[in-house]
Amino acid sequence: MTIGSISTTASSTTAATAKDESVNQDYAALIAQFYQVEEYKSGDQKNASDTELQQFKNDLLTKGAAQFLKDLNEEKINALVEEYRQKLLKEKEQNPEKPMDINQMVSDFRKQLLKEMMEAQKADQQDKPKQTTALMSQDLLQKIQTTKSENSSSNLLQTGFLEQMLSVSNQQTKKNSLLI
């Protein structure tokens, strides 16, 4: 590659881009020749041109989340089963004298995968009430703290008897009075 060819390539790439006076265009063209430069796109622009994302959104809208997840799990199971079938066929080719019922083995493998999936779903469902309870108690605690902070900011300092007894400053006073 000669200097002349670099300058012609550089001039053709710079003509396509907007001229920025703060950067030497020859320098920018030379860099563009060695590094692939892509036009900046915002997240929305990238998402709008992503066909897989559009297909995902469309599937969620038309099927609903439950059906989409069911279909997705089914696709995963089918892929694993097909992979297992290919593995068994290769093994049978390597050991033709070994008796194998490939269809039965594949069927058993599919049943095992379905059973594992069902167990995982049951475990998730059992964990959900615990998570929901934890979230609800956290929300309640946050509401109580917000209410207390609002009361204290409005100079309505009201402390309950139990809070006074458990207060750190009150415990310090007790210790000091016991030492005297």
N, C-alpha and C positions, 0 to 999 in steps of 0.2 A: 504494500500500500504506500502510495507516495503522498507527499504533502499536498499536491494538487488535488488528489482524490479526496483527501480529508477535508480540504477547504470546500469542495463541491458538495460533499455530504453534509458538512457543517452548515453551509448556506441553505441547503434544502430543508434541514431540520429546524433551523431558526426561522425560516419563513413561515412555517406552520404554527409556531408558538408566538405568543404576544411578546413584543420587544420590551424588555425591562432595561431602562437606562442605567440602573445601579450596578448591573452585572455585565461584563464584557460578553457579547453574544458569541464571539469565537470561542471563548473559554467555555461557555455554557454548552455550545454545540460539541466541543471536544469531549466534555464530560458525558453528555448524552450519548455519545458514540460508544463509550465503554460501560456505562451503567444505564440500565433500562429505567426510564423515567415515566411514571404514570401520572395522569392528570388526577388531582385531588378530588375525591368524592366524599361527600358526607355519609354518615351512616344510613340515612334515609335513601340516598341515591344508590348506595350499594345494595341495600335491601330490596329496592324496587327492581333492580336488574337481576337479582338472584332467583333463578327459576325454581330451585329446590325449596327455597323458603316460601315462595308463592304457592307451590304445590302443597307444602306442609300446612299453610294457613287455609288453603282451600279444603284440604281433607278434614281439618279440624272443624271448619264451619259446616261442611256437608254431613260428615259422619258423627260428629260429637266426640268428646274426649274419650269416653269409655270404648266406643267402637274403634276409634283410631288406635288406642292402646292394644285392644284385642287383636286387631289386624297386624300391628307392628310385632307383637309377641308371636303371632302365627308365622309371620315372615322369618323371624329369627329362628324359630323352631324348625321350619322347613329348610333353612340354610344349614343348620347344624345336622339335621337328619341326612341331607344330601351329602354333606361332607363325610359323615359317618359311613354312608353307603359306598362312597368312592373309596374310602379307606378299606372297607371290607372286600370290595371287588379287587383291589390291588393285592390284598393279603391272600385272597383265593387264587389269584394268578400265580403268586409266588409258591403257594402250597396247594396244588390241585388235588392231592390225595387226601387232604384234611376235609372232612365233611362239614359243611356250613349251610345253614338255612338263613340266607342273607335277609330275606323278607321278614322272617320271624324276629331276627336280631334287630332289624331296623324298627319294626313295630314295637318291640320291647323298649328300645331306646327312646322312641317318641313318647311312649307312655310314661317313662321315667322323667323325661323333660316336663311333660304336662303336670305330673305329680309335684315336681319341685317348684314349678311356677305357682301352682295352687297353694302350696305350703308358704311360699314367700308372700303371696297376697293375703293369706290368713294372718301371718305374722304382722304385716303392715296394718291390717284392720284392727288387730289387737293393740298395736302401739298407738293408733290414732286417738282413742279416748284419753290415754295418758297425756299425749301431747296437747290435746285440746284443753284438758283440765289445767295443765301447766300454763298454757297461754291465757286462760281465763283468770287464774289466780294472779298472774303477772299483770294483766290488765287492771284487775281490782286494786292491786298494790299501787300501781301507777296512778289510778284515779284518786286513791286515798292520799298519796303524796301530793298530787296536784291540788287537791282540796285543802290540805294542810298548808301548802305554800301560799295559796290564795288567801287563806284566813290569816296567816302570819303577815302577809304583805298588807292586809287591810287593818292591821293592828288589833285584830280580834284574837289575842293570844289566849287560847284556852287549852290547857293541858289537863288530861285526865289524871285521876289518882294513880292508876297503874303506870302511866307514863312517867309520872313524877317519882314513883318508887324505883323504877328501873333506870332512871336518868343517871348518866355518868357523874354529873355534877353533884347530885344528891348523894351518891355513893361516896364521893370524895369527902363531903361534909360529914357523913357518918363516921368514916375512918378517922377524920381529924378529931371529932368529938369523943371517940372511944380512946384515943391516944392521950387525951388530956385528963 
